[in-house]
Amino acid sequence: MGGERIGLIAGNGRFPVLFARAARERGARVVAVAHRGETDPQIEREADQVTWVRVGQVGRAVRALQRARVERAVMAGGVNKVRSMLSLRPDWRGMRVLRRAAGRGDDALLRAFAEEFESAGIQIVSSTLFLERIVVPRGVLAGPAPSRRELDDVRLGCRVLRALGPLDVGQCVVVEDGVVLAVEAVEGTDATIERGGRLGRGHAVVVKAAKQGQDLRFDMPAVGPRTVETMARAGAKVLALEAGKTIMLEAERTSELARKHGISVIGCDELGRLDGQS
């Protein structure tokens, strides 16, 4: 795999930067398509080649990867939905993606986006390529072990997310003492945690999991240091992540912050169980 040109379709957050760094450490050449107003400018230092586009300029993104003779690419990082809706300027390929996914939710939009690249000969592969170690395992990952009451809230949160998944509603829920305080919508995970924290009494549980049937090549649920900092401000005490289907960015720093703030970070199955639980 050494010397492979790997495409990076970069959204916001730290994930694209971390992917580019890991790929180059493994000998790949990173050809990035970055989105104005979304992608961290640090991508310029981490990738070998960067083309900047506006959200919706799918044709320009495809051409940039084709010119670089890229055969495989990953989609890493998100896009602020509210901001992108206000600034969207799609080209003809972008319009085709929007028409194909119209009214069918986020997952359908991402699949249509990926299919547009694949129709041009660019295979979309898992965003954890080169970063397999960041996929969350089962067990207590950082901070104190959660209490029985907190684990009950974890299981409730998992049930809520499983029920909402087919409706293509968010990947995050906030629960406290058997009461659902907030469910992620268009605002994103951090805003959901803040909203839930305002309604809670200082010991909320945050559950983040993949939606049923979600294509994990892209939009894999992710947390990182900012998630834990947001939880600390909001008064949340447990972060439960679906093992094997979520990723932890900057795991060392994330774990350090969790310990500092007394926040439990756990990996569980889709029912909210740790190892050996029934």
N, C-alpha and C positions, 0 to 999 in steps of 0.2 A: 504493500500500500504506500510505501515511501515515494514521495514526489507527486502523489495524486493531486490534481486540482479539484478541490472540494468547494462547491458553492455554498454561500451562507446568505440566506434571505433574512436580514436582521431587523427585528422589532426593537422594543424598548427594554429597559432593565439591564441587569448584569449578565444574563445568560449568553447573549451573542458574543460579548467580549471574552467570557470564560471559554466558550466553545472555540473561538478563533485561537486563543492562546494554547489550549490543549491540542488542537489539530496541528498547529505548527510544531509543538513539542514532539508530536508523533511523526513529523516529517512531511506533512501535507502542505500544499500551497493553498491559501485561503483567498478565494475570490468572493468578495462581499457585495451585496446590494443592500444599502442602508437607506432608511426612510427619514426624510427631513422632518424635524420636529419630534421625532420618536427615538431614533437610535443614538446611543451615547457616542459623541465624537471620538472617544478613545478607540473606537473601532479602527480609526485611521492608523493607529500605532500597532494594532494587533494583527490586522489582516495584511496580506501581500498586495491586494488590489481592492479598491473601493469605488463603487459607483453610487452616487446619491440620487434617489428618486423621490417623488411625492407619493403618498398613499394613493393607490389606484392606478399607478403607471406600471401596469403589469407587463405590457409590451416592451417597455424600455428595460425592465428588469430581466426579461427573457433574453433580449438581445445582448445585454451585458455578459450574461453567463455563456451564451452561445459563442460570442467573440473570443472568450477566454477558453473555449473548447472544454467547458465543464460538462461532465456526464452525470454527476451525482451532486445533490445539494440537500441542505437541511434548512428547516424553518425554525428559527429560535427567537424567543422574545415575543412580547405582545404588542398590541396597538391600542392606544387610548380610544375607546369607542366613541365617546362624546366628541372629543377633539377631531377625530378622523371624519366623523359624519359632517362636521362643519367645514372641513378643508378638503374634502374628497374631490379629486379632479381626475377621474378615470380616463384612460386612453381606450382604444377600441377593444383591446384584450381585456382590460379592466371592466368595460361595459359587458363583455360576454360573460365574465365571471359573475358579475352582479345579476345578470338576467338568469343565469343557470341556477343560482342559489336563492333567488327572490322569495322571501317569505318562509324560508326553510330553516332559519336559525344559524348560529355561529358555526356549528360543526359542518353543515352543508356548505357554508361559505368557504371554510378552510379547505374542504375537499375539492371544491370547484377551483380554488386558487392553485392547489397542488396539481390538479389534472391539467391545468393550462400549461404548466411547466413540463409535465410529462408528455403532453402532446407535441411539445417542441424538442423532445429527445432528452430531457433532463429529469432523471429519476429523483424523486423526493424520498429520502431515507430518514431514519430515526434521529431526532435531535440529540439523543444521548450517545451517538457515535463519537468515539474518543473520550467520552465522559461517563462511562458505565458506572464508575464508582460513586456518582452522585445520586443514583437511584436509591430511594429510602428502603432499608430492610425492616423487618419486624422487630419489636422490642422497645425498651426504654433507651432513647438515643441521647438525651441530655436532661439535666435537672433532676429533681426528685421524682420518685415513682408516683403516679397518680393514685388518688384515693378511690375507694369503691364507688362513692357518689360521682366522682369525676368520670370514672369509666362507664357508669350508667349513662351519663350525658354524652360520652363519646358514641356509645351504641345508638342512642337516640339520633344524634347528628348523622350517623351513617345511614340510618333508616330513612331520614328525611332526604338526604342526597340521592339515595337509590330510587326513592319515589319520584323525585323531581327530574332525574337524569333524562328519561325519555322525552321530557318537555323541553330539553335543551336549556334548562335554567342552571345557573352558576355551579361552581365547584367548591363553594365554601358556605358553611353555616356556623352560627354562634349560638350556643346553648348554655343555660344555667339553671340548675336545680329542676331539670325536667321541662323547662320552658324554652321554646325556640325564640331567640331574641332578634336574629337577623339572618336573612338568606341572601347570598350574593346575586345581584342583578347586573345591570350595565356598569355600575360604579367601580367594580373590581374588589379584590380581596381586602386590601388595606382599609378602604372606606367602609366595607362591610364590618370589619372588626371594630372600627371606631364607632359605628352606629350601634352595634351590639353592646359594646362597652358602656355607652351612655345609658343604655336601658338596664344594665346589670348591676350587681351589688359587689363587684370586685373579685369574683372567682369564676368568670365565664370560661367555657371550653370552646375552642375553635377546631372545627373538623374540616379538612380539605381532602378531596378525593376526586378521582376521574369520574366523568359521567359514563353511564352504561353505554357500551357501543362506541365510545369515543376513539378516534384514530390517534393512537399514542405516538405516531411519528411526529406530530406537531401539537402544539397547545397542551403539552404535558403539564399537569398542575405543578407549580413551583413555589417554593418558599425560600427565604434567605434572611440575612440580618435585619433588613427593614421590616419584615413580617414580625419578628420577635420584638423589635423596638416599638412597633405599633401596638402589639399586644400589651407590652409593659405600660404604655401610656393609657390604654383602655381598661386596664385591670383584669385582663384575661390570664388564666393560670395554666392552661393545658393546650398544647398544639398537637392534634392527632392527625397523622398523615397516612394515606393508604399505601401500604408497602408494595413495592414493585411497580407502582403506577404514579408516583409523585417523585419529584426531585428536590434536593436540598442544595442550594447554591451557597458557596463559601461556607462549607459545613463547619469548619473549625471556628470561624468567627460567630456563626449562628449558635453553635453549642455554647461558646463562651458567654454570649449575651444571655442565653437561656439560664445558665447557671447563675450569672450575676443577678438576674431578676427573679430567680426562684420559679421559673417556668418549666413545666414538664414538656418534653418533646418525645412523642412516641410514634412508632410505626405499627399499624394494625391492619387486619384484613378488612374486606368490604363490609363485614358485620361489626367491626369495632373491636375484634378480639386480638389480644396479644398472644404470644406463644403459650401453648398449653391451656388456654382458656376454652371454656365451653360456651 
